[in-house]
């Protein structure tokens, strides 16, 4: 009897191989490419150059710090720490965080390395990437770049003035127009508590009309009430008590002196009674610098920017809130800072280390009206286009490139190309004043042909004499 055939289900044919998803940067983060890389580098070099002339020295601290460094300094109840910090546990179960700002890590380093024993003030500058998990929008990214500087070990008002001057000067030197310093004093441990009491009493009267954030702020961090950007809360802000009336004598004197320095330096400022800043470590002076631009200038600039959003949904949400926050955007600060006399103790120092500093937001500055990118030192306009033809010549190329480097002659080339015509075409396009051709014959004679692209004259030059030749010509 014929065996009954068992029916096997045919395996389903895989019609299409699963397509690998294209990977992109995380939302709110981006690559620095091409000219933009050099723009940032040029800015950092320019800012560092100015900072060095003003007596600051460089420092670099880790991008990752113990979470506590920020929780104890920036403040656990601040948006930066509570909502925006990239904090996680390592495999060894340490709690760490990507730095959302620079001051806390640098103070940690100052204490850790006993810089108190150095002549004071210790003046340090730094730059690099910082991370805050904010909703990406105009002027706000999740990875952004800052140039900052700190003066440790001085409580003198002249240090506050120097910090403001340096921030202002760097912005001015890169072409930013109509700069204005918004400045305030938020007092110290002596006088601030009485102000906070008054502020809380005032806001309590309006508690039912406040936004949900402000209701929380009233409980956990009343000074932040002054920071609220909500339109409805802005009305209450107008009539809120001003801290200046509560400042103790030393704080009042300190503020007066800082303003006198600004007057002497003819730096435009506005006292902003609602300026409190989003970090808890400040005492006395707080400031931000804005560029007061015409409304249409802001919009033009905004239009030129690309959106960081990676989904349609995000884009829609961003647009809506962008409109709502248009007022806020116009006054986005390019840089900000202030005094932080209590931070050292919060980070475990046995001694008080009064200090003051500021940081500039490079992403915002490079997009601000008037910004003119300083050329970085590393960018060298090529003076020579180097062409090689033939296998022997390709081997010899390294010798020629090195001879040109030793003679400090910047070059362009396309070493992977083989034909003369392809390389000549590229040289013509690049509009470089000279070309150097290394053929088989020249390679055998340890020489190259140097052609002047303007006059079309050319001569053979020994490789060993390339430097000398270009010095003469
Ligand atoms: P900050 O005001 O938080 O201060 O940041 C300084 C600057 O960084 C801002 O004025 C802004 O230009 C830029 N910035 C901040 N967040 C973003 C973001 N999400 N996207 C783009 N740019 C941003 C500090 O960080 C303090 N550590 C400054 C300081 C130094 N205080 C004393 N010493």
Boltz pocket constraint, residues with backbone or C-beta under 6 A from the ligand:
constraints:
  - pocket:
      binder: B
      contacts: [[A, 100], [A, 101], [A, 102], [A, 103], [A, 132], [A, 134], [A, 139], [A, 140], [A, 141], [A, 142], [A, 143], [A, 144], [A, 145], [A, 146], [A, 148], [A, 149], [A, 150], [A, 278], [A, 333], [A, 334], [A, 335], [A, 336], [A, 337], [A, 338], [A, 339], [A, 356], [A, 357], [A, 358], [A, 359], [A, 360], [A, 361], [A, 362], [A, 363], [A, 364]]
      max_distance: 6.0
